[in-house]
Amino acid sequence: MTILVEAGQPVILIEGQRRHRIEQVQDVWRIDDEWWRNPISRYYYRVVLDNGSLRTIYHDLVSGDWYEQAY
């Protein structure tokens, strides 16, 4: 998965050959945890894609990578 960012916000989600515009960011939150072991520092985004699907993605601030949160 690749996320394209503009002005610090995710705007495009790319999965394989599929490209989806992020229509809306419903919520944003940050988690910082376990700094004494393996640091976790992430920004989470609850987004609505152009096909209407809801996704939770996050930006790992330690590695710089983007992921989708599995539930």
PDB file with one MODEL, atoms N, CA, C and O in Angstrom:
MODEL        1
ATOM      1  N   MET A   1       0.842  -1.171   0.000  1.00  0.00           N
ATOM      2  CA  MET A   1       0.000   0.000   0.000  1.00  0.00           C
ATOM      3  C   MET A   1       0.890   1.237   0.000  1.00  0.00           C
ATOM      4  O   MET A   1       1.894   1.311   0.709  1.00  0.00           O
ATOM      5  N   THR A   2       0.491   2.197  -0.814  1.00  0.00           N
ATOM      6  CA  THR A   2       1.189   3.477  -0.879  1.00  0.00           C
ATOM      7  C   THR A   2       0.184   4.585  -0.609  1.00  0.00           C
ATOM      8  O   THR A   2      -0.950   4.533  -1.084  1.00  0.00           O
ATOM      9  N   ILE A   3       0.596   5.569   0.143  1.00  0.00           N
ATOM     10  CA  ILE A   3      -0.240   6.727   0.430  1.00  0.00           C
ATOM     11  C   ILE A   3       0.462   7.962  -0.119  1.00  0.00           C
ATOM     12  O   ILE A   3       1.642   8.186   0.150  1.00  0.00           O
ATOM     13  N   LEU A   4      -0.270   8.757  -0.886  1.00  0.00           N
ATOM     14  CA  LEU A   4       0.247  10.042  -1.342  1.00  0.00           C
ATOM     15  C   LEU A   4      -0.286  11.121  -0.408  1.00  0.00           C
ATOM     16  O   LEU A   4      -1.457  11.117  -0.029  1.00  0.00           O
ATOM     17  N   VAL A   5       0.592  12.036  -0.049  1.00  0.00           N
ATOM     18  CA  VAL A   5       0.279  13.054   0.958  1.00  0.00           C
ATOM     19  C   VAL A   5       0.434  14.437   0.339  1.00  0.00           C
ATOM     20  O   VAL A   5       1.377  14.697  -0.408  1.00  0.00           O
ATOM     21  N   GLU A   6      -0.507  15.319   0.663  1.00  0.00           N
ATOM     22  CA  GLU A   6      -0.405  16.734   0.293  1.00  0.00           C
ATOM     23  C   GLU A   6      -0.682  17.563   1.535  1.00  0.00           C
ATOM     24  O   GLU A   6      -1.654  17.315   2.249  1.00  0.00           O
ATOM     25  N   ALA A   7       0.155  18.531   1.791  1.00  0.00           N
ATOM     26  CA  ALA A   7       0.004  19.425   2.949  1.00  0.00           C
ATOM     27  C   ALA A   7      -0.139  18.643   4.249  1.00  0.00           C
ATOM     28  O   ALA A   7      -0.891  19.040   5.140  1.00  0.00           O
ATOM     29  N   GLY A   8       0.588  17.523   4.356  1.00  0.00           N
ATOM     30  CA  GLY A   8       0.597  16.732   5.577  1.00  0.00           C
ATOM     31  C   GLY A   8      -0.578  15.797   5.762  1.00  0.00           C
ATOM     32  O   GLY A   8      -0.658  15.114   6.784  1.00  0.00           O
ATOM     33  N   GLN A   9      -1.503  15.742   4.795  1.00  0.00           N
ATOM     34  CA  GLN A   9      -2.688  14.891   4.897  1.00  0.00           C
ATOM     35  C   GLN A   9      -2.695  13.847   3.786  1.00  0.00           C
ATOM     36  O   GLN A   9      -2.301  14.148   2.659  1.00  0.00           O
ATOM     37  N   PRO A  10      -3.141  12.613   4.086  1.00  0.00           N
ATOM     38  CA  PRO A  10      -3.241  11.590   3.041  1.00  0.00           C
ATOM     39  C   PRO A  10      -4.345  11.961   2.050  1.00  0.00           C
ATOM     40  O   PRO A  10      -5.442  12.349   2.452  1.00  0.00           O
ATOM     41  N   VAL A  11      -4.049  11.839   0.744  1.00  0.00           N
ATOM     42  CA  VAL A  11      -5.036  12.210  -0.279  1.00  0.00           C
ATOM     43  C   VAL A  11      -5.324  11.090  -1.270  1.00  0.00           C
ATOM     44  O   VAL A  11      -6.398  11.062  -1.872  1.00  0.00           O
ATOM     45  N   ILE A  12      -4.386  10.170  -1.449  1.00  0.00           N
ATOM     46  CA  ILE A  12      -4.544   9.053  -2.386  1.00  0.00           C
ATOM     47  C   ILE A  12      -4.048   7.784  -1.714  1.00  0.00           C
ATOM     48  O   ILE A  12      -2.989   7.782  -1.085  1.00  0.00           O
ATOM     49  N   LEU A  13      -4.820   6.692  -1.846  1.00  0.00           N
ATOM     50  CA  LEU A  13      -4.412   5.371  -1.368  1.00  0.00           C
ATOM     51  C   LEU A  13      -4.241   4.483  -2.592  1.00  0.00           C
ATOM     52  O   LEU A  13      -5.158   4.371  -3.405  1.00  0.00           O
ATOM     53  N   ILE A  14      -3.082   3.852  -2.734  1.00  0.00           N
ATOM     54  CA  ILE A  14      -2.793   2.983  -3.872  1.00  0.00           C
ATOM     55  C   ILE A  14      -2.556   1.576  -3.353  1.00  0.00           C
ATOM     56  O   ILE A  14      -1.700   1.350  -2.497  1.00  0.00           O
ATOM     57  N   GLU A  15      -3.338   0.619  -3.890  1.00  0.00           N
ATOM     58  CA  GLU A  15      -3.189  -0.806  -3.565  1.00  0.00           C
ATOM     59  C   GLU A  15      -3.006  -1.553  -4.875  1.00  0.00           C
ATOM     60  O   GLU A  15      -3.937  -1.649  -5.674  1.00  0.00           O
ATOM     61  N   GLY A  16      -1.819  -2.076  -5.097  1.00  0.00           N
ATOM     62  CA  GLY A  16      -1.560  -2.755  -6.365  1.00  0.00           C
ATOM     63  C   GLY A  16      -1.791  -1.795  -7.518  1.00  0.00           C
ATOM     64  O   GLY A  16      -1.145  -0.751  -7.603  1.00  0.00           O
ATOM     65  N   GLN A  17      -2.725  -2.152  -8.419  1.00  0.00           N
ATOM     66  CA  GLN A  17      -3.059  -1.296  -9.560  1.00  0.00           C
ATOM     67  C   GLN A  17      -4.225  -0.353  -9.267  1.00  0.00           C
ATOM     68  O   GLN A  17      -4.568   0.486 -10.100  1.00  0.00           O
ATOM     69  N   ARG A  18      -4.829  -0.487  -8.100  1.00  0.00           N
ATOM     70  CA  ARG A  18      -5.988   0.345  -7.751  1.00  0.00           C
ATOM     71  C   ARG A  18      -5.547   1.622  -7.054  1.00  0.00           C
ATOM     72  O   ARG A  18      -4.705   1.617  -6.156  1.00  0.00           O
ATOM     73  N   ARG A  19      -6.146   2.704  -7.499  1.00  0.00           N
ATOM     74  CA  ARG A  19      -5.837   4.026  -6.944  1.00  0.00           C
ATOM     75  C   ARG A  19      -7.148   4.637  -6.461  1.00  0.00           C
ATOM     76  O   ARG A  19      -8.095   4.775  -7.235  1.00  0.00           O
ATOM     77  N   HIS A  20      -7.203   5.000  -5.184  1.00  0.00           N
ATOM     78  CA  HIS A  20      -8.422   5.563  -4.598  1.00  0.00           C
ATOM     79  C   HIS A  20      -8.136   6.941  -4.011  1.00  0.00           C
ATOM     80  O   HIS A  20      -7.165   7.133  -3.279  1.00  0.00           O
ATOM     81  N   ARG A  21      -8.980   7.870  -4.338  1.00  0.00           N
ATOM     82  CA  ARG A  21      -8.893   9.204  -3.743  1.00  0.00           C
ATOM     83  C   ARG A  21      -9.507   9.147  -2.342  1.00  0.00           C
ATOM     84  O   ARG A  21     -10.553   8.529  -2.146  1.00  0.00           O
ATOM     85  N   ILE A  22      -8.874   9.774  -1.398  1.00  0.00           N
ATOM     86  CA  ILE A  22      -9.419   9.877  -0.047  1.00  0.00           C
ATOM     87  C   ILE A  22     -10.362  11.076  -0.046  1.00  0.00           C
ATOM     88  O   ILE A  22      -9.936  12.227  -0.147  1.00  0.00           O
ATOM     89  N   GLU A  23     -11.657  10.775   0.071  1.00  0.00           N
ATOM     90  CA  GLU A  23     -12.697  11.805   0.002  1.00  0.00           C
ATOM     91  C   GLU A  23     -12.820  12.589   1.302  1.00  0.00           C
ATOM     92  O   GLU A  23     -13.082  13.792   1.292  1.00  0.00           O
ATOM     93  N   GLN A  24     -12.629  11.893   2.420  1.00  0.00           N
ATOM     94  CA  GLN A  24     -12.847  12.542   3.715  1.00  0.00           C
ATOM     95  C   GLN A  24     -11.973  11.886   4.774  1.00  0.00           C
ATOM     96  O   GLN A  24     -11.817  10.665   4.795  1.00  0.00           O
ATOM     97  N   VAL A  25     -11.411  12.697   5.643  1.00  0.00           N
ATOM     98  CA  VAL A  25     -10.742  12.208   6.846  1.00  0.00           C
ATOM     99  C   VAL A  25     -11.733  12.420   7.984  1.00  0.00           C
ATOM    100  O   VAL A  25     -12.028  13.558   8.352  1.00  0.00           O
ATOM    101  N   GLN A  26     -12.248  11.322   8.542  1.00  0.00           N
ATOM    102  CA  GLN A  26     -13.258  11.416   9.598  1.00  0.00           C
ATOM    103  C   GLN A  26     -12.655  11.665  10.974  1.00  0.00           C
ATOM    104  O   GLN A  26     -13.263  12.324  11.817  1.00  0.00           O
ATOM    105  N   ASP A  27     -11.456  11.135  11.195  1.00  0.00           N
ATOM    106  CA  ASP A  27     -10.845  11.269  12.518  1.00  0.00           C
ATOM    107  C   ASP A  27      -9.340  11.108  12.387  1.00  0.00           C
ATOM    108  O   ASP A  27      -8.860  10.399  11.502  1.00  0.00           O
ATOM    109  N   VAL A  28      -8.603  11.762  13.261  1.00  0.00           N
ATOM    110  CA  VAL A  28      -7.142  11.652  13.328  1.00  0.00           C
ATOM    111  C   VAL A  28      -6.768  11.544  14.797  1.00  0.00           C
ATOM    112  O   VAL A  28      -7.277  12.292  15.632  1.00  0.00           O
ATOM    113  N   TRP A  29      -5.871  10.603  15.110  1.00  0.00           N
ATOM    114  CA  TRP A  29      -5.371  10.508  16.478  1.00  0.00           C
ATOM    115  C   TRP A  29      -3.933  10.004  16.455  1.00  0.00           C
ATOM    116  O   TRP A  29      -3.490   9.365  15.500  1.00  0.00           O
ATOM    117  N   ARG A  30      -3.224  10.310  17.527  1.00  0.00           N
ATOM    118  CA  ARG A  30      -1.812   9.931  17.629  1.00  0.00           C
ATOM    119  C   ARG A  30      -1.637   8.992  18.807  1.00  0.00           C
ATOM    120  O   ARG A  30      -2.257   9.153  19.858  1.00  0.00           O
ATOM    121  N   ILE A  31      -0.769   8.002  18.600  1.00  0.00           N
ATOM    122  CA  ILE A  31      -0.407   7.069  19.664  1.00  0.00           C
ATOM    123  C   ILE A  31       1.110   7.075  19.807  1.00  0.00           C
ATOM    124  O   ILE A  31       1.838   6.892  18.832  1.00  0.00           O
ATOM    125  N   ASP A  32       1.574   7.285  21.030  1.00  0.00           N
ATOM    126  CA  ASP A  32       2.990   7.168  21.388  1.00  0.00           C
ATOM    127  C   ASP A  32       3.047   6.216  22.564  1.00  0.00           C
ATOM    128  O   ASP A  32       2.431   6.468  23.599  1.00  0.00           O
ATOM    129  N   ASP A  33       3.786   5.116  22.415  1.00  0.00           N
ATOM    130  CA  ASP A  33       3.779   4.098  23.461  1.00  0.00           C
ATOM    131  C   ASP A  33       5.094   3.325  23.455  1.00  0.00           C
ATOM    132  O   ASP A  33       5.837   3.333  22.473  1.00  0.00           O
ATOM    133  N   GLU A  34       5.351   2.678  24.543  1.00  0.00           N
ATOM    134  CA  GLU A  34       6.479   1.757  24.731  1.00  0.00           C
ATOM    135  C   GLU A  34       7.822   2.356  24.341  1.00  0.00           C
ATOM    136  O   GLU A  34       8.660   1.680  23.743  1.00  0.00           O
ATOM    137  N   TRP A  35       8.026   3.617  24.678  1.00  0.00           N
ATOM    138  CA  TRP A  35       9.287   4.269  24.348  1.00  0.00           C
ATOM    139  C   TRP A  35      10.475   3.597  25.022  1.00  0.00           C
ATOM    140  O   TRP A  35      11.607   3.747  24.563  1.00  0.00           O
ATOM    141  N   TRP A  36      10.239   2.863  26.094  1.00  0.00           N
ATOM    142  CA  TRP A  36      11.329   2.222  26.836  1.00  0.00           C
ATOM    143  C   TRP A  36      11.747   0.897  26.210  1.00  0.00           C
ATOM    144  O   TRP A  36      12.821   0.390  26.534  1.00  0.00           O
ATOM    145  N   ARG A  37      10.931   0.317  25.322  1.00  0.00           N
ATOM    146  CA  ARG A  37      11.283  -0.942  24.642  1.00  0.00           C
ATOM    147  C   ARG A  37      11.475  -0.684  23.157  1.00  0.00           C
ATOM    148  O   ARG A  37      12.570  -0.354  22.700  1.00  0.00           O
ATOM    149  N   ASN A  38      10.416  -0.837  22.434  1.00  0.00           N
ATOM    150  CA  ASN A  38      10.398  -0.540  21.001  1.00  0.00           C
ATOM    151  C   ASN A  38       9.430   0.617  20.800  1.00  0.00           C
ATOM    152  O   ASN A  38       8.222   0.451  20.966  1.00  0.00           O
ATOM    153  N   PRO A  39       9.942   1.769  20.448  1.00  0.00           N
ATOM    154  CA  PRO A  39       9.064   2.933  20.375  1.00  0.00           C
ATOM    155  C   PRO A  39       7.960   2.775  19.329  1.00  0.00           C
ATOM    156  O   PRO A  39       8.188   2.289  18.221  1.00  0.00           O
ATOM    157  N   ILE A  40       6.769   3.196  19.716  1.00  0.00           N
ATOM    158  CA  ILE A  40       5.627   3.242  18.811  1.00  0.00           C
ATOM    159  C   ILE A  40       5.171   4.691  18.771  1.00  0.00           C
ATOM    160  O   ILE A  40       4.809   5.273  19.794  1.00  0.00           O
ATOM    161  N   SER A  41       5.195   5.256  17.592  1.00  0.00           N
ATOM    162  CA  SER A  41       4.730   6.626  17.402  1.00  0.00           C
ATOM    163  C   SER A  41       4.017   6.669  16.063  1.00  0.00           C
ATOM    164  O   SER A  41       4.647   6.561  15.011  1.00  0.00           O
ATOM    165  N   ARG A  42       2.686   6.828  16.107  1.00  0.00           N
ATOM    166  CA  ARG A  42       1.881   6.722  14.890  1.00  0.00           C
ATOM    167  C   ARG A  42       0.782   7.778  14.867  1.00  0.00           C
ATOM    168  O   ARG A  42       0.236   8.166  15.900  1.00  0.00           O
ATOM    169  N   TYR A  43       0.480   8.227  13.652  1.00  0.00           N
ATOM    170  CA  TYR A  43      -0.735   9.001  13.406  1.00  0.00           C
ATOM    171  C   TYR A  43      -1.711   8.091  12.692  1.00  0.00           C
ATOM    172  O   TYR A  43      -1.390   7.510  11.655  1.00  0.00           O
ATOM    173  N   TYR A  44      -2.899   7.970  13.248  1.00  0.00           N
ATOM    174  CA  TYR A  44      -3.967   7.169  12.652  1.00  0.00           C
ATOM    175  C   TYR A  44      -4.970   8.091  11.968  1.00  0.00           C
ATOM    176  O   TYR A  44      -5.242   9.197  12.435  1.00  0.00           O
ATOM    177  N   TYR A  45      -5.513   7.609  10.849  1.00  0.00           N
ATOM    178  CA  TYR A  45      -6.510   8.354  10.091  1.00  0.00           C
ATOM    179  C   TYR A  45      -7.658   7.414   9.753  1.00  0.00           C
ATOM    180  O   TYR A  45      -7.445   6.344   9.182  1.00  0.00           O
ATOM    181  N   ARG A  46      -8.862   7.810  10.102  1.00  0.00           N
ATOM    182  CA  ARG A  46     -10.072   7.090   9.684  1.00  0.00           C
ATOM    183  C   ARG A  46     -10.570   7.825   8.450  1.00  0.00           C
ATOM    184  O   ARG A  46     -10.977   8.984   8.534  1.00  0.00           O
ATOM    185  N   VAL A  47     -10.538   7.138   7.281  1.00  0.00           N
ATOM    186  CA  VAL A  47     -10.803   7.811   6.010  1.00  0.00           C
ATOM    187  C   VAL A  47     -11.943   7.142   5.241  1.00  0.00           C
ATOM    188  O   VAL A  47     -12.242   5.962   5.426  1.00  0.00           O
ATOM    189  N   VAL A  48     -12.562   7.937   4.376  1.00  0.00           N
ATOM    190  CA  VAL A  48     -13.566   7.453   3.434  1.00  0.00           C
ATOM    191  C   VAL A  48     -12.957   7.582   2.044  1.00  0.00           C
ATOM    192  O   VAL A  48     -12.507   8.657   1.648  1.00  0.00           O
ATOM    193  N   LEU A  49     -12.949   6.464   1.302  1.00  0.00           N
ATOM    194  CA  LEU A  49     -12.401   6.470  -0.051  1.00  0.00           C
ATOM    195  C   LEU A  49     -13.472   6.842  -1.067  1.00  0.00           C
ATOM    196  O   LEU A  49     -14.658   6.895  -0.743  1.00  0.00           O
ATOM    197  N   ASP A  50     -13.040   7.100  -2.303  1.00  0.00           N
ATOM    198  CA  ASP A  50     -13.965   7.499  -3.362  1.00  0.00           C
ATOM    199  C   ASP A  50     -14.976   6.415  -3.727  1.00  0.00           C
ATOM    200  O   ASP A  50     -15.985   6.714  -4.366  1.00  0.00           O
ATOM    201  N   ASN A  51     -14.730   5.167  -3.337  1.00  0.00           N
ATOM    202  CA  ASN A  51     -15.695   4.088  -3.583  1.00  0.00           C
ATOM    203  C   ASN A  51     -16.637   3.892  -2.389  1.00  0.00           C
ATOM    204  O   ASN A  51     -17.448   2.966  -2.380  1.00  0.00           O
ATOM    205  N   GLY A  52     -16.526   4.767  -1.383  1.00  0.00           N
ATOM    206  CA  GLY A  52     -17.398   4.714  -0.218  1.00  0.00           C
ATOM    207  C   GLY A  52     -16.894   3.857   0.927  1.00  0.00           C
ATOM    208  O   GLY A  52     -17.498   3.850   2.000  1.00  0.00           O
ATOM    209  N   SER A  53     -15.802   3.135   0.725  1.00  0.00           N
ATOM    210  CA  SER A  53     -15.311   2.260   1.796  1.00  0.00           C
ATOM    211  C   SER A  53     -14.610   3.071   2.891  1.00  0.00           C
ATOM    212  O   SER A  53     -13.987   4.102   2.638  1.00  0.00           O
ATOM    213  N   LEU A  54     -14.740   2.559   4.111  1.00  0.00           N
ATOM    214  CA  LEU A  54     -14.088   3.159   5.276  1.00  0.00           C
ATOM    215  C   LEU A  54     -12.814   2.387   5.567  1.00  0.00           C
ATOM    216  O   LEU A  54     -12.813   1.156   5.552  1.00  0.00           O
ATOM    217  N   ARG A  55     -11.741   3.094   5.830  1.00  0.00           N
ATOM    218  CA  ARG A  55     -10.469   2.460   6.161  1.00  0.00           C
ATOM    219  C   ARG A  55      -9.824   3.200   7.317  1.00  0.00           C
ATOM    220  O   ARG A  55     -10.042   4.396   7.514  1.00  0.00           O
ATOM    221  N   THR A  56      -9.031   2.470   8.072  1.00  0.00           N
ATOM    222  CA  THR A  56      -8.168   3.092   9.068  1.00  0.00           C
ATOM    223  C   THR A  56      -6.740   2.836   8.624  1.00  0.00           C
ATOM    224  O   THR A  56      -6.300   1.690   8.530  1.00  0.00           O
ATOM    225  N   ILE A  57      -6.028   3.906   8.353  1.00  0.00           N
ATOM    226  CA  ILE A  57      -4.629   3.816   7.944  1.00  0.00           C
ATOM    227  C   ILE A  57      -3.791   4.540   8.986  1.00  0.00           C
ATOM    228  O   ILE A  57      -4.293   5.382   9.730  1.00  0.00           O
ATOM    229  N   TYR A  58      -2.510   4.199   9.028  1.00  0.00           N
ATOM    230  CA  TYR A  58      -1.645   4.936   9.954  1.00  0.00           C
ATOM    231  C   TYR A  58      -0.268   5.158   9.363  1.00  0.00           C
ATOM    232  O   TYR A  58       0.230   4.371   8.558  1.00  0.00           O
ATOM    233  N   HIS A  59       0.323   6.253   9.792  1.00  0.00           N
ATOM    234  CA  HIS A  59       1.677   6.627   9.402  1.00  0.00           C
ATOM    235  C   HIS A  59       2.583   6.340  10.583  1.00  0.00           C
ATOM    236  O   HIS A  59       2.459   6.965  11.636  1.00  0.00           O
ATOM    237  N   ASP A  60       3.495   5.392  10.409  1.00  0.00           N
ATOM    238  CA  ASP A  60       4.460   5.044  11.446  1.00  0.00           C
ATOM    239  C   ASP A  60       5.550   6.112  11.440  1.00  0.00           C
ATOM    240  O   ASP A  60       6.340   6.190  10.499  1.00  0.00           O
ATOM    241  N   LEU A  61       5.593   6.921  12.471  1.00  0.00           N
ATOM    242  CA  LEU A  61       6.545   8.025  12.521  1.00  0.00           C
ATOM    243  C   LEU A  61       7.971   7.567  12.791  1.00  0.00           C
ATOM    244  O   LEU A  61       8.913   8.326  12.565  1.00  0.00           O
ATOM    245  N   VAL A  62       8.147   6.338  13.269  1.00  0.00           N
ATOM    246  CA  VAL A  62       9.486   5.796  13.507  1.00  0.00           C
ATOM    247  C   VAL A  62      10.114   5.356  12.187  1.00  0.00           C
ATOM    248  O   VAL A  62      11.262   5.697  11.903  1.00  0.00           O
ATOM    249  N   SER A  63       9.359   4.590  11.370  1.00  0.00           N
ATOM    250  CA  SER A  63       9.892   4.075  10.103  1.00  0.00           C
ATOM    251  C   SER A  63       9.582   4.977   8.913  1.00  0.00           C
ATOM    252  O   SER A  63      10.279   4.930   7.899  1.00  0.00           O
ATOM    253  N   GLY A  64       8.536   5.801   9.034  1.00  0.00           N
ATOM    254  CA  GLY A  64       8.108   6.641   7.916  1.00  0.00           C
ATOM    255  C   GLY A  64       7.151   5.945   6.966  1.00  0.00           C
ATOM    256  O   GLY A  64       6.720   6.541   5.979  1.00  0.00           O
ATOM    257  N   ASP A  65       6.807   4.685   7.247  1.00  0.00           N
ATOM    258  CA  ASP A  65       5.941   3.903   6.365  1.00  0.00           C
ATOM    259  C   ASP A  65       4.467   4.078   6.719  1.00  0.00           C
ATOM    260  O   ASP A  65       4.120   4.513   7.817  1.00  0.00           O
ATOM    261  N   TRP A  66       3.602   3.724   5.752  1.00  0.00           N
ATOM    262  CA  TRP A  66       2.153   3.749   5.927  1.00  0.00           C
ATOM    263  C   TRP A  66       1.622   2.329   5.942  1.00  0.00           C
ATOM    264  O   TRP A  66       2.145   1.452   5.255  1.00  0.00           O
ATOM    265  N   TYR A  67       0.567   2.105   6.739  1.00  0.00           N
ATOM    266  CA  TYR A  67      -0.054   0.785   6.857  1.00  0.00           C
ATOM    267  C   TYR A  67      -1.560   0.943   6.985  1.00  0.00           C
ATOM    268  O   TYR A  67      -2.067   2.016   7.312  1.00  0.00           O
ATOM    269  N   GLU A  68      -2.265  -0.161   6.716  1.00  0.00           N
ATOM    270  CA  GLU A  68      -3.691  -0.210   7.012  1.00  0.00           C
ATOM    271  C   GLU A  68      -3.875  -0.983   8.302  1.00  0.00           C
ATOM    272  O   GLU A  68      -3.268  -2.037   8.493  1.00  0.00           O
ATOM    273  N   GLN A  69      -4.710  -0.463   9.185  1.00  0.00           N
ATOM    274  CA  GLN A  69      -5.002  -1.139  10.449  1.00  0.00           C
ATOM    275  C   GLN A  69      -5.956  -2.290  10.186  1.00  0.00           C
ATOM    276  O   GLN A  69      -7.046  -2.084   9.651  1.00  0.00           O
ATOM    277  N   ALA A  70      -5.558  -3.491  10.554  1.00  0.00           N
ATOM    278  CA  ALA A  70      -6.429  -4.670  10.430  1.00  0.00           C
ATOM    279  C   ALA A  70      -7.245  -4.807  11.707  1.00  0.00           C
ATOM    280  O   ALA A  70      -6.723  -4.645  12.810  1.00  0.00           O
ATOM    281  N   TYR A  71      -8.520  -5.105  11.548  1.00  0.00           N
ATOM    282  CA  TYR A  71      -9.394  -5.291  12.716  1.00  0.00           C
ATOM    283  C   TYR A  71      -9.794  -6.734  12.831  1.00  0.00           C
ATOM    284  O   TYR A  71     -10.529  -7.099  13.749  1.00  0.00           O
TER     285      TYR A  71
ENDMDL
END
